[in-house]
Structure formats: structure tokens, C-alpha cells
Amino acid sequence: MMTKNQVNKREQMEMLTIEQLVPQDHLVRKLDAAIDFLFIYPLVEDPYSLFGRSSLDLVVLDKMSFIQYTESS
């Protein structure tokens, strides 16, 4: 019946980390172990100023693009 009071069972909370959500044999973990993306910082160092608003981390952006490309194929 639609007017019947239903018990809300969504009050449970579970704490998870990213490490728990991504399986150990996932492609993302293998790529992270195989590719060192830190080479990006020296390449983009000159165009960025030390003053003003901080930019997004370019390594994170590149990783996101790389993962998007590999997951879409």
C-alpha cells in the first residue's frame, strides 16, 4: 500500500578508502606503477607564474585524460 509507513534502512554508514574501492589488479593501478608522470612538472614550469591563483595539478589532469582514453577504447 502506498500510504504505509516504510522503515528507512539507509541510515547505515560505511567508511571506505580509494584503496579499498579499486581492485589490486585494475588497469589504473598497473598504469600508475608503470608510468612516472612527474616528468610533466619540468615541462610546464616556465609558463606558470609563482604569483596569483594556483592552477589545477597538471599531473592529475593528464592522468585523467590518459585513463579516459584507455577506458573508452
C-alpha positions in Angstrom: 0.0 0.0 0.0 1.4 3.4 -0.9 0.5 5.2 2.3 2.1 2.6 4.5 4.9 3.9 6.6 8.1 2.4 5.5 11.2 2.0 7.6 14.2 3.9 6.3 17.1 1.5 6.2 19.5 3.9 4.6 21.0 5.2 7.9 24.0 2.8 7.7 27.3 4.4 7.1 30.4 2.7 5.7 33.8 4.2 5.6 35.8 3.3 2.5 39.1 4.5 1.1 40.1 4.7 -2.6 42.5 1.8 -2.0 39.5 -0.4 -1.0 37.4 0.7 -4.0 40.0 0.0 -6.7 40.9 -3.7 -7.1 44.5 -4.6 -6.9 44.7 -6.0 -10.5 42.9 -3.0 -12.0 44.3 -1.3 -15.1 44.6 2.0 -13.3 47.0 0.5 -10.7 49.1 -1.1 -13.4 49.4 2.2 -15.3 50.3 4.1 -12.1 53.0 1.6 -11.4 54.4 1.6 -14.9 54.3 5.3 -15.8 56.0 8.1 -13.8 54.0 11.2 -14.6 56.4 13.5 -12.7 58.2 14.4 -15.9 55.3 16.8 -16.7 56.3 19.3 -14.0 59.6 20.5 -15.6 58.0 20.7 -19.0 55.3 23.1 -17.8 57.3 25.0 -15.3 58.1 28.1 -17.4 54.5 29.1 -18.5 53.2 29.2 -14.9 53.7 32.1 -12.5 54.6 31.9 -8.9 52.1 34.6 -8.1 48.3 34.6 -8.4 45.7 31.9 -8.2 47.1 28.4 -8.2 46.2 26.2 -11.1 44.9 22.7 -11.2 47.6 20.0 -10.9 48.6 19.1 -14.4 49.7 15.6 -13.5 46.2 14.9 -12.2 44.7 16.3 -15.4 47.0 14.3 -17.6 46.2 11.1 -15.6 42.5 11.7 -16.0 42.9 12.2 -19.8 45.0 9.1 -20.1 42.6 7.0 -18.1 39.7 8.3 -20.1 41.4 7.4 -23.3 42.3 3.9 -22.2 38.9 3.2 -20.7 37.0 4.4 -23.8 38.8 2.0 -26.2 
